[in-house]
Amino acid sequence: MATLDQKSPNVLLQSLCCRITGKSEAEVAHQFQYAVRVIGSNYAPTIERDEFLVSEKIKKELLKQRREADAALFSELHRKLQTQSVLKHRWSVLYLLLSLSEDPRKPSGRVGNYGALFAQALPRDAHSTPFYCTRPQSLALGYGDRSAGLSASVGTSGISSLGVYTLNGPTATPQSLLASQAPQSAAGGGQPLGSRLAWALPVSCSPSTALATLATRPPLGPAVPSSRAIRPRRDGEKTREVSEAALVRDILYVFQGIDGKFIKMSGQENCYKIDGKVVLCKSLRDTSSRLSELGWLHNKVRKYTDVRSLDRAFGLVGQSFCASLHQELKEYYRLLSVLHSQLQVEDEQGVLVCTESSLTLRRLLVWMYDPKVRLKTLAALVDFCQGRKGGELASAVHSYGKTGDPQMRALVQHILSLVSHPILNFLYRWIYDGELEDTYHEFFVASDPNVKTDRLWHDKYSLRKSMIPSFITMDQARKVLLIGKSINFLHQVCHDRTPPCKITPASTSADTPKDAAELLSDLEGAFQEKIDAAYFDTSKYLLDVLNRNYLLLEHLQAMRRYLLLGQGDFIRHLMDLLKCLLVIQAGMCSVWTTTLMDPLLR
């Protein structure tokens, strides 16, 4: 052992086995072989490396065992450890301790007895290591396929000649087999050299002999830090390793509908896809795909607003709908600007590893949940409102407000208040002024300019039923039609120049979307009262004008007298004319009755 470098990985690994198990070098041969086999494996972690989550889980386990004092002590020690640079990979150490405590074969429920658990777990399945993923038989590629793609590479030798693993994950340093191991390569079927070397060492072999054999190779070089597992390359395949920080930066661009370096929009599949040459573990790839959905939703809403905002025929209601969508996108952009600024701060500070405050894909997935729900609602509205305008568009938005989700209902109600604002302005100008300025045919009252004044009441104004909003009943729509029709009849037919404000006192109109929202929240109360009051006042004034200026009742009396319905002369003259016919019919009835009754009487 004196000839070996005391800082070499071989000696350090043996010392770790002796320290954990509490046994001598000769007694830890089997554990040492297993440790070499684990380090030389191609297993990759299947969990997200988040130090905060692991520490929280450890504290929860301690609290479950009613060890509040230990949980507080652990928090304090973990806080002190974060302020020091003793360990570079704190997450791996914490996860190792957590995995040891969760081993189902542990003799006791105490979390602190890690040494005994590790000694028992070493010769068995590697459940206590974060690198354990699955058994070799269930891997996507066989060991022969993996070693075939790696054996042509040139590198150094060591405990594992196929991959140097750090506590943050495996790094891509494939190395070729030495010529002296050629027979073992054929017999090993393609296992990693570290695993074949560990199995080749007999159980009775002392650690000194094993270390002396391993020491004939050059020591391990420094491992390149990497936070993600890398699958081996196939022949002719060019792959790239991508860090999570680079993915986060790409995702922030995708959120705005901008193609990133590794995540781009696929025109054929109409979705954002990660570059096939990028090497990512399944969890990162799935998380990135789920986050990329926000970019697709953003593009859908943004494309609708950009196209419709330039369409003047879309009308005031449609422009209000686009304005509400722009308002929601503005809030979405504000959130993205906060995330960009945080990422910029991390870049300026030179943050290279994930900390509790750094941006990660998992944190983005949590923070962007509510914006994603809102964008989904907006995208659904965009789909449902295609080809609609005016009152029909307002009805489509109103139908989406009938949901049990309070956040979604509040969002739809806010959009509806903006969309219905032009409609309520049309309505108020119609019932209080009799004016109808509906250039794009959005209001539910239609006017025919070709109709002459003598047919104004019957033919000039009508209801456009497709444009009646769903929050306005048919009875209310008919009253609205009659109110405006009465005002125009007074002005154009009766030539009454009384200002509309004298006919009916105009109440406060929906000057702002907030006023419209308050009015829509009480359709059966305040809104109905306004319609009824305007209908009663306008109808009453119209009858007064007809009676006072045009003697409507006198004209009706004259028509009645003309028909002789008021004096009874018409009925008397009618009976005189029908007298002969009635006498003849009475005689015929008596003859028929006698003829029928004679046989019965006899």
C-alpha positions as CSV (number, residue, x, y, z in Angstrom):
1,M,0.0,0.0,0.0
2,A,3.0,2.3,0.5
3,T,3.5,2.3,-3.3
4,L,0.0,3.6,-3.9
5,D,-1.0,7.2,-4.1
6,Q,-3.0,7.8,-0.9
7,K,-5.2,10.3,-2.8
8,S,-6.0,8.0,-5.7
9,P,-9.7,6.9,-6.1
10,N,-8.8,3.3,-5.5
11,V,-7.4,4.0,-2.0
12,L,-10.1,6.4,-1.2
13,L,-12.8,3.9,-2.2
14,Q,-11.2,1.2,0.0
15,S,-10.9,3.6,2.9
16,L,-14.6,4.5,2.5
17,C,-15.6,0.9,2.6
18,C,-13.5,0.2,5.7
19,R,-14.8,3.4,7.4
20,I,-18.5,2.6,6.7
21,T,-18.4,-1.1,7.6
22,G,-15.9,-0.8,10.4
23,K,-14.0,-3.8,9.2
24,S,-10.4,-4.3,8.1
25,E,-9.1,-4.3,4.6
26,A,-9.1,-8.1,4.3
27,E,-12.8,-8.3,5.5
28,V,-14.2,-5.7,3.0
29,A,-13.2,-7.4,-0.2
30,H,-16.7,-8.3,-1.2
31,Q,-18.0,-4.8,-0.4
32,F,-15.1,-3.3,-2.2
33,Q,-15.8,-5.3,-5.3
34,Y,-19.5,-4.3,-5.2
35,A,-18.5,-0.6,-4.8
36,V,-16.2,-0.9,-7.9
37,R,-19.1,-2.5,-9.8
38,V,-21.5,0.3,-8.9
39,I,-19.1,3.1,-9.8
40,G,-18.2,1.4,-13.1
41,S,-21.9,0.9,-14.1
42,N,-23.9,2.8,-16.6
43,Y,-26.8,3.4,-14.3
44,A,-28.3,6.8,-14.4
45,P,-30.4,8.6,-11.8
46,T,-34.1,8.8,-12.5
47,I,-34.9,11.7,-10.1
48,E,-34.4,15.4,-10.4
49,R,-31.4,16.8,-8.6
50,D,-32.9,19.3,-6.2
51,E,-31.1,19.8,-2.9
52,F,-34.0,21.7,-1.4
53,L,-36.5,18.9,-2.1
54,V,-34.2,16.2,-0.6
55,S,-33.6,18.2,2.5
56,E,-37.3,18.8,2.9
57,K,-38.1,15.2,2.5
58,I,-35.5,14.3,5.2
59,K,-37.1,16.8,7.6
60,K,-40.5,15.3,6.9
61,E,-39.3,11.8,7.6
62,L,-37.8,13.0,10.9
63,L,-41.1,14.8,11.8
64,K,-43.1,11.6,11.0
65,Q,-41.0,9.9,13.6
66,R,-41.7,12.7,16.1
67,R,-38.1,13.8,16.2
68,E,-38.6,17.5,16.0
69,A,-35.3,18.3,17.8
70,D,-33.4,16.2,15.2
71,A,-35.3,17.9,12.4
72,A,-34.3,21.4,13.7
73,L,-30.7,20.2,14.2
74,F,-30.6,18.9,10.7
75,S,-31.9,22.2,9.3
76,E,-29.3,24.1,11.2
77,L,-26.5,21.8,10.1
78,H,-27.7,21.9,6.5
79,R,-27.8,25.7,6.5
80,K,-24.2,25.8,7.8
81,L,-23.2,23.3,5.2
82,Q,-24.6,25.5,2.4
83,T,-22.4,28.4,3.5
84,Q,-19.2,26.4,3.2
85,S,-17.5,24.9,0.2
86,V,-16.4,21.6,1.8
87,L,-18.8,19.6,-0.4
88,K,-19.4,20.4,-4.0
89,H,-22.2,17.9,-4.4
90,R,-24.4,18.2,-1.3
91,W,-27.5,16.9,-3.1
92,S,-25.8,13.5,-3.7
93,V,-24.8,13.2,-0.1
94,L,-28.2,14.1,1.1
95,Y,-29.9,11.7,-1.3
96,L,-27.5,8.9,-0.3
97,L,-28.5,9.4,3.4
98,L,-32.2,9.5,2.5
99,S,-31.9,6.4,0.4
100,L,-30.2,4.5,3.1
101,S,-32.9,5.5,5.6
102,E,-35.6,4.3,3.3
103,D,-34.1,0.9,2.7
104,P,-36.9,-1.6,3.4
105,R,-34.4,-4.0,5.0
106,K,-33.2,-1.6,7.7
107,P,-33.2,-3.1,11.2
108,S,-34.7,0.0,12.9
109,G,-36.8,3.0,12.0
110,R,-34.1,5.5,12.9
111,V,-32.8,7.7,10.2
112,G,-29.4,8.2,11.6
113,N,-28.0,4.6,11.5
114,Y,-26.6,5.0,8.0
115,G,-23.4,3.1,8.5
116,A,-25.0,-0.2,9.4
117,L,-27.6,0.1,6.7
118,F,-24.9,0.8,4.1
119,A,-22.9,-2.1,5.2
120,Q,-25.9,-4.4,4.8
121,A,-27.0,-2.9,1.5
122,L,-23.6,-3.0,-0.2
123,P,-23.6,-6.7,-1.3
124,R,-27.2,-6.6,-2.5
125,D,-29.1,-4.5,-5.1
126,A,-27.9,-0.9,-5.3
127,H,-31.1,0.6,-3.9
128,S,-29.0,2.9,-1.7
129,T,-27.3,4.7,-4.6
130,P,-28.9,7.5,-6.7
131,F,-27.2,5.9,-9.8
132,Y,-29.4,2.9,-9.6
133,C,-32.0,2.9,-12.4
134,T,-32.8,-0.6,-13.4
135,R,-31.3,-4.0,-14.0
136,P,-29.1,-4.5,-17.0
137,Q,-31.7,-6.9,-18.6
138,S,-34.3,-4.1,-18.8
139,L,-32.1,-1.4,-20.3
140,A,-33.0,-0.1,-23.7
141,L,-29.6,-1.1,-25.1
142,G,-27.8,-4.3,-24.2
143,Y,-24.4,-4.1,-22.6
144,G,-22.9,-5.4,-25.9
145,D,-24.5,-2.5,-27.8
146,R,-23.3,0.0,-25.3
147,S,-19.7,-1.2,-25.1
148,A,-19.6,-1.6,-28.9
149,G,-20.2,2.1,-29.4
150,L,-17.7,3.0,-26.7
151,S,-14.8,0.6,-27.2
152,A,-13.5,2.5,-30.2
153,S,-12.9,5.6,-28.1
154,V,-9.6,6.5,-26.7
155,G,-9.2,7.5,-23.0
156,T,-7.6,6.7,-19.7
157,S,-8.2,3.8,-17.4
158,G,-9.2,3.6,-13.8
159,I,-11.9,2.1,-11.6
160,S,-14.3,2.4,-14.5
161,S,-12.8,2.5,-18.0
162,L,-16.1,3.3,-19.7
163,G,-17.3,6.3,-17.7
164,V,-16.3,8.6,-14.9
165,Y,-19.2,9.3,-12.6
166,T,-19.6,12.2,-10.3
167,L,-22.2,12.6,-7.6
168,N,-24.1,14.8,-10.0
169,G,-24.3,12.2,-12.6
170,P,-22.2,10.3,-15.3
171,T,-19.9,12.3,-17.5
172,A,-19.1,11.4,-21.1
173,T,-15.5,10.1,-20.8
174,P,-15.6,6.7,-22.6
175,Q,-12.4,4.8,-22.6
176,S,-11.1,1.8,-24.5
177,L,-10.3,-1.6,-23.1
178,L,-6.6,-2.4,-22.6
179,A,-5.1,-5.2,-24.6
180,S,-4.6,-7.2,-21.5
181,Q,-8.3,-7.3,-20.9
182,A,-9.2,-8.6,-24.4
183,P,-10.0,-12.1,-23.1
184,Q,-12.2,-10.7,-20.4
185,S,-14.0,-8.5,-22.9
186,A,-15.0,-11.5,-24.9
187,A,-16.0,-13.4,-21.8
188,G,-17.8,-10.5,-20.2
189,G,-20.2,-10.1,-23.2
190,G,-19.9,-6.3,-23.2
191,Q,-20.3,-5.3,-19.5
192,P,-18.5,-2.1,-18.5
193,L,-14.8,-2.7,-17.7
194,G,-15.3,-1.6,-14.1
195,S,-18.0,-4.2,-13.6
196,R,-16.0,-7.0,-15.3
197,L,-12.9,-6.1,-13.3
198,A,-14.9,-6.3,-10.0
199,W,-16.3,-9.6,-10.9
200,A,-12.9,-10.9,-12.0
201,L,-11.5,-10.3,-8.6
202,P,-12.0,-13.3,-6.4
203,V,-13.8,-12.9,-3.1
204,S,-10.8,-14.1,-1.2
205,C,-8.6,-11.6,-2.9
206,S,-7.3,-9.0,-0.4
207,P,-8.0,-5.4,-0.9
208,S,-4.3,-4.8,-1.1
209,T,-3.9,-7.2,-4.0
210,A,-6.9,-5.7,-5.7
211,L,-5.7,-2.2,-5.3
212,A,-2.2,-3.1,-6.5
213,T,-3.8,-4.6,-9.6
214,L,-5.8,-1.4,-10.2
215,A,-2.9,0.8,-9.4
216,T,-1.0,-0.4,-12.5
217,R,-3.4,1.9,-14.4
218,P,-3.0,5.7,-14.5
219,P,-5.2,7.5,-11.9
220,L,-8.5,8.9,-12.8
221,G,-8.5,12.4,-14.3
222,P,-10.7,15.1,-12.9
223,A,-14.4,14.5,-13.7
224,V,-16.1,17.2,-15.7
225,P,-19.2,18.4,-13.8
226,S,-22.4,17.5,-15.5
227,S,-25.9,17.7,-14.2
228,R,-27.6,15.3,-16.7
229,A,-27.2,11.7,-17.7
230,I,-25.9,11.0,-21.2
231,R,-26.8,8.0,-23.2
232,P,-23.9,6.5,-25.2
233,R,-23.6,7.5,-28.8
234,R,-24.4,5.2,-31.7
235,D,-22.1,4.9,-34.6
236,G,-22.2,8.0,-36.8
237,E,-24.5,9.9,-34.5
238,K,-23.6,13.4,-33.4
239,T,-25.0,14.2,-30.0
240,R,-24.8,17.3,-27.8
241,E,-24.9,17.5,-24.0
242,V,-27.2,20.3,-22.8
243,S,-27.3,21.6,-19.3
244,E,-30.5,22.5,-17.5
245,A,-29.5,26.1,-17.4
246,A,-29.4,26.2,-21.2
247,L,-32.8,24.5,-21.4
248,V,-34.2,27.1,-19.0
249,R,-33.0,29.8,-21.2
250,D,-34.4,28.1,-24.3
251,I,-37.8,27.6,-22.5
252,L,-38.0,31.3,-21.7
253,Y,-37.7,32.1,-25.4
254,V,-40.2,29.5,-26.3
255,F,-42.7,31.1,-23.8
256,Q,-42.6,34.1,-26.1
257,G,-43.0,32.1,-29.3
258,I,-39.3,32.4,-30.3
259,D,-37.4,29.3,-31.3
260,G,-34.6,28.5,-29.0
261,K,-31.2,26.9,-29.7
262,F,-32.4,23.4,-28.8
263,I,-36.2,23.7,-28.8
264,K,-37.8,24.7,-32.1
265,M,-41.2,24.8,-33.7
266,S,-42.0,21.9,-35.9
267,G,-44.1,23.0,-38.8
268,Q,-45.2,19.5,-39.7
269,E,-46.4,18.5,-36.2
270,N,-47.4,22.0,-35.2
271,C,-45.6,21.8,-31.8
272,Y,-42.3,22.7,-30.2
273,K,-39.9,19.8,-30.3
274,I,-36.4,19.3,-28.8
275,D,-33.6,18.7,-31.2
276,G,-33.1,15.0,-31.7
277,K,-29.4,15.4,-31.4
278,V,-29.7,16.7,-27.9
279,V,-29.1,14.2,-25.2
280,L,-31.5,14.5,-22.3
281,C,-32.9,12.1,-19.7
282,K,-36.6,11.3,-20.0
283,S,-37.7,13.4,-17.1
284,L,-36.1,16.6,-18.4
285,R,-37.4,15.9,-21.9
286,D,-41.0,15.4,-20.6
287,T,-40.7,18.5,-18.4
288,S,-39.4,20.6,-21.4
289,S,-42.2,19.3,-23.6
290,R,-44.9,20.3,-21.0
291,L,-43.4,23.7,-20.6
292,S,-43.2,24.2,-24.4
293,E,-47.0,24.0,-24.5
294,L,-47.1,27.5,-23.2
295,G,-45.3,28.7,-26.3
296,W,-47.8,27.0,-28.6
297,L,-50.7,28.5,-26.7
298,H,-49.1,31.9,-26.8
299,N,-48.6,31.7,-30.5
300,K,-52.2,30.7,-31.0
301,V,-53.6,33.6,-29.1
302,R,-51.0,36.1,-30.5
303,K,-51.7,35.0,-34.1
304,Y,-55.5,35.6,-33.6
305,T,-55.0,39.0,-32.1
306,D,-52.5,40.1,-34.8
307,V,-54.8,39.1,-37.6
308,R,-58.1,40.4,-36.2
309,S,-56.7,43.7,-34.9
310,L,-56.1,44.7,-38.5
311,D,-59.5,43.7,-39.7
312,R,-61.8,46.8,-39.4
313,A,-64.8,44.7,-40.4
314,F,-64.4,42.8,-37.1
315,G,-66.3,45.7,-35.5
316,L,-66.0,47.3,-32.1
317,V,-67.0,44.2,-30.2
318,G,-64.3,42.2,-31.9
319,Q,-61.7,44.9,-31.3
320,S,-62.7,44.9,-27.6
321,F,-62.1,41.1,-27.6
322,C,-58.7,41.6,-29.1
323,A,-57.9,44.3,-26.5
324,S,-58.8,41.9,-23.7
325,L,-56.5,39.3,-25.2
326,H,-53.7,41.8,-25.5
327,Q,-54.3,42.8,-21.9
328,E,-53.9,39.2,-20.7
329,L,-50.8,38.7,-22.9
330,K,-49.3,41.9,-21.3
331,E,-49.6,40.3,-17.9
332,Y,-48.0,37.2,-19.2
333,Y,-45.1,39.2,-20.7
334,R,-44.7,40.9,-17.3
335,L,-44.2,37.6,-15.6
336,L,-41.7,36.5,-18.3
337,S,-39.7,39.7,-17.8
338,V,-39.4,38.9,-14.1
339,L,-38.1,35.4,-15.0
340,H,-35.6,36.9,-17.6
341,S,-34.3,39.4,-15.0
342,Q,-33.8,36.6,-12.5
343,L,-31.9,34.5,-15.1
344,Q,-29.8,37.6,-15.9
345,V,-28.9,38.1,-12.3
346,E,-27.8,34.4,-12.1
347,D,-25.6,34.9,-15.2
348,E,-24.0,38.0,-13.7
349,Q,-23.3,36.2,-10.4
350,G,-21.9,33.2,-12.2
351,V,-24.2,30.7,-10.8
352,L,-23.2,27.3,-12.3
353,V,-25.1,24.9,-10.0
354,C,-28.7,24.7,-9.0
355,T,-29.4,26.5,-5.7
356,E,-32.6,27.0,-3.8
357,S,-33.3,30.3,-5.6
358,S,-32.1,29.4,-9.1
359,L,-34.4,28.8,-12.0
360,T,-35.0,25.2,-12.8
361,L,-37.4,23.4,-15.1
362,R,-39.3,22.0,-12.2
363,R,-39.7,25.5,-10.6
364,L,-40.8,26.9,-13.9
365,L,-43.4,24.1,-14.2
366,V,-44.8,25.1,-10.8
367,W,-44.7,28.8,-11.4
368,M,-46.2,28.7,-14.9
369,Y,-49.2,26.5,-13.9
370,D,-51.6,29.4,-13.5
371,P,-50.5,31.2,-16.6
372,K,-50.8,28.0,-18.5
373,V,-54.4,27.6,-17.3
374,R,-55.2,31.1,-18.4
375,L,-53.6,30.7,-21.8
376,K,-55.5,27.4,-22.3
377,T,-58.7,29.3,-21.6
378,L,-57.8,32.1,-24.0
379,A,-56.9,29.6,-26.7
380,A,-60.2,27.8,-26.2
381,L,-62.0,31.1,-26.5
382,V,-60.1,31.9,-29.7
383,D,-61.1,28.6,-31.2
384,F,-64.7,29.0,-30.2
385,C,-65.0,32.6,-31.3
386,Q,-63.7,32.0,-34.8
387,G,-66.0,33.6,-37.4
388,R,-68.2,35.4,-34.8
389,K,-68.6,39.1,-34.2
390,G,-70.9,41.5,-32.4
391,G,-73.5,40.1,-30.1
392,E,-72.8,36.5,-31.3
393,L,-69.2,36.9,-30.1
394,A,-70.4,38.2,-26.8
395,S,-72.7,35.2,-26.4
396,A,-69.7,32.9,-27.1
397,V,-67.7,34.5,-24.4
398,H,-70.6,34.5,-22.0
399,S,-71.1,30.7,-22.4
400,Y,-67.5,30.1,-21.2
401,G,-68.3,31.8,-17.9
402,K,-70.6,29.0,-16.8
403,T,-67.9,27.0,-15.1
404,G,-67.2,25.8,-11.6
405,D,-63.6,27.0,-11.7
406,P,-63.5,30.4,-9.9
407,Q,-60.3,31.5,-11.6
408,M,-61.5,30.6,-15.0
409,R,-64.9,32.2,-14.3
410,A,-63.2,35.5,-13.1
411,L,-61.1,35.6,-16.3
412,V,-64.1,35.1,-18.6
413,Q,-66.1,37.6,-16.7
414,H,-63.3,40.2,-17.1
415,I,-63.1,39.5,-20.8
416,L,-66.9,39.7,-21.1
417,S,-67.0,43.1,-19.4
418,L,-64.7,44.4,-22.1
419,V,-66.5,42.7,-25.0
420,S,-70.0,43.7,-23.9
421,H,-69.0,47.4,-23.3
422,P,-69.6,48.4,-27.0
423,I,-73.0,46.5,-27.0
424,L,-74.2,48.3,-23.9
425,N,-73.2,51.6,-25.5
426,F,-75.2,50.7,-28.6
427,L,-78.1,49.8,-26.4
428,Y,-78.1,53.0,-24.3
429,R,-77.8,55.3,-27.3
430,W,-80.8,53.5,-28.8
431,I,-83.1,53.6,-25.8
432,Y,-82.2,57.1,-24.7
433,D,-81.5,58.9,-28.0
434,G,-83.0,56.7,-30.6
435,E,-79.7,56.7,-32.5
436,L,-78.4,53.6,-34.2
437,E,-74.7,53.8,-35.4
438,D,-74.0,50.2,-36.2
439,T,-71.6,50.4,-39.1
440,Y,-70.5,46.7,-38.9
441,H,-73.9,45.3,-38.0
442,E,-73.0,44.2,-34.5
443,F,-76.1,45.3,-32.6
444,F,-79.3,43.2,-32.4
445,V,-81.5,46.0,-33.7
446,A,-81.4,46.3,-37.5
447,S,-82.5,49.3,-39.6
448,D,-83.6,49.3,-43.2
449,P,-82.8,52.7,-44.8
450,N,-84.9,52.0,-47.9
451,V,-88.1,51.9,-46.0
452,K,-90.2,55.2,-46.3
453,T,-91.5,57.1,-43.3
454,D,-95.1,55.9,-43.7
455,R,-93.9,52.3,-43.1
456,L,-91.5,53.2,-40.3
457,W,-93.4,51.5,-37.5
458,H,-94.0,48.3,-39.3
459,D,-90.9,47.7,-41.6
460,K,-88.0,50.0,-40.8
461,Y,-86.7,48.5,-37.6
462,S,-86.4,44.8,-36.7
463,L,-84.6,42.4,-34.5
464,R,-81.4,40.6,-35.7
465,K,-81.9,37.5,-33.6
466,S,-78.4,36.0,-34.2
467,M,-76.9,39.1,-32.6
468,I,-78.9,39.0,-29.4
469,P,-76.4,38.3,-26.6
470,S,-77.2,35.3,-24.5
471,F,-77.3,37.4,-21.3
472,I,-80.2,39.5,-22.8
473,T,-83.6,37.8,-22.9
474,M,-86.0,37.9,-25.9
475,D,-88.5,39.9,-23.9
476,Q,-85.9,42.5,-23.0
477,A,-84.8,42.6,-26.7
478,R,-88.4,43.3,-27.8
479,K,-88.7,46.1,-25.3
480,V,-85.4,47.7,-26.4
481,L,-86.7,47.6,-30.0
482,L,-90.0,49.3,-29.1
483,I,-88.3,52.0,-27.1
484,G,-86.0,53.1,-29.9
485,K,-88.8,52.7,-32.5
486,S,-91.0,55.0,-30.4
487,I,-88.4,57.7,-30.2
488,N,-87.8,57.6,-33.9
489,F,-91.6,57.6,-34.6
490,L,-91.9,60.7,-32.5
491,H,-89.1,62.5,-34.3
492,Q,-89.8,61.4,-37.9
493,V,-93.6,60.9,-38.1
494,C,-95.0,63.1,-35.3
495,H,-92.3,65.8,-35.8
496,D,-91.9,66.1,-32.1
497,R,-88.7,68.1,-31.3
498,T,-88.7,67.3,-27.6
499,P,-85.2,66.3,-26.4
500,P,-84.9,62.6,-25.5
501,C,-83.7,63.5,-22.1
502,K,-87.1,65.1,-21.4
503,I,-88.9,62.0,-22.5
504,T,-87.1,59.7,-20.2
505,P,-84.3,60.6,-17.8
506,A,-81.1,58.9,-19.0
507,S,-79.5,56.9,-16.3
508,T,-75.7,56.4,-16.0
509,S,-74.5,54.5,-19.0
510,A,-71.7,52.0,-19.2
511,D,-68.9,54.5,-19.6
512,T,-66.2,52.1,-18.6
513,P,-65.8,48.3,-18.7
514,K,-66.1,48.3,-14.9
515,D,-69.6,49.8,-15.2
516,A,-70.5,47.2,-17.7
517,A,-69.2,44.5,-15.4
518,E,-71.3,45.8,-12.6
519,L,-74.4,46.0,-14.8
520,L,-73.9,42.4,-16.2
521,S,-73.6,41.1,-12.7
522,D,-77.2,42.2,-12.0
523,L,-79.0,41.5,-15.2
524,E,-82.3,40.7,-13.5
525,G,-82.1,43.7,-11.2
526,A,-80.6,47.0,-12.2
527,F,-80.5,46.2,-16.0
528,Q,-84.1,45.1,-16.0
529,E,-85.2,48.1,-14.1
530,K,-83.5,50.4,-16.6
531,I,-85.2,48.7,-19.5
532,D,-88.6,48.8,-17.9
533,A,-88.3,52.4,-16.8
534,A,-87.3,53.6,-20.3
535,Y,-90.1,51.5,-21.9
536,F,-92.8,52.9,-19.6
537,D,-91.7,56.5,-20.0
538,T,-91.3,56.4,-23.8
539,S,-94.6,54.6,-24.4
540,K,-96.5,57.0,-22.1
541,Y,-95.0,60.1,-23.8
542,L,-95.9,58.7,-27.3
543,L,-99.5,58.2,-26.3
544,D,-99.7,61.7,-24.8
545,V,-98.4,63.2,-28.0
546,L,-100.9,61.2,-30.1
547,N,-103.8,62.2,-27.9
548,R,-102.8,65.8,-27.5
549,N,-101.6,66.8,-30.9
550,Y,-103.4,64.3,-33.1
551,L,-106.6,63.5,-31.1
552,L,-106.2,59.8,-31.3
553,L,-109.2,59.0,-29.1
554,E,-111.5,61.3,-31.1
555,H,-110.5,59.6,-34.3
556,L,-111.2,56.2,-32.8
557,Q,-114.7,57.4,-31.7
558,A,-115.5,58.7,-35.2
559,M,-114.6,55.3,-36.7
560,R,-116.8,53.6,-34.3
561,R,-119.7,55.8,-35.1
562,Y,-119.0,55.3,-38.8
563,L,-119.5,51.6,-38.4
564,L,-122.7,52.3,-36.3
565,L,-121.4,50.0,-33.7
566,G,-122.0,52.6,-30.9
567,Q,-125.8,53.2,-31.6
568,G,-127.1,49.7,-32.5
569,D,-128.7,50.8,-35.9
570,F,-126.5,48.4,-37.7
571,I,-127.7,45.4,-35.8
572,R,-131.4,46.4,-36.2
573,H,-131.1,46.8,-39.9
574,L,-129.4,43.5,-40.2
575,M,-132.2,41.7,-38.3
576,D,-134.8,43.2,-40.7
577,L,-133.0,41.9,-43.7
578,L,-132.8,38.4,-42.2
579,K,-136.5,38.3,-41.1
580,C,-137.8,36.5,-44.2
581,L,-135.1,33.9,-44.2
582,L,-135.6,33.2,-40.5
583,V,-139.4,32.7,-41.0
584,I,-138.9,30.3,-43.9
585,Q,-136.4,28.3,-41.9
586,A,-138.8,28.1,-38.9
587,G,-141.6,26.8,-41.1
588,M,-139.4,24.1,-42.6
589,C,-138.4,23.0,-39.2
590,S,-142.0,22.6,-38.1
591,V,-142.9,20.5,-41.1
592,W,-139.9,18.2,-40.6
593,T,-140.8,17.8,-37.0
594,T,-144.5,16.8,-37.7
595,T,-143.4,14.3,-40.4
596,L,-141.0,12.6,-38.0
597,M,-143.2,12.5,-35.0
598,D,-146.5,11.1,-36.7
599,P,-145.3,7.5,-36.9
600,L,-144.2,7.5,-33.4
601,L,-147.5,8.9,-32.1
602,R,-149.6,6.3,-33.9
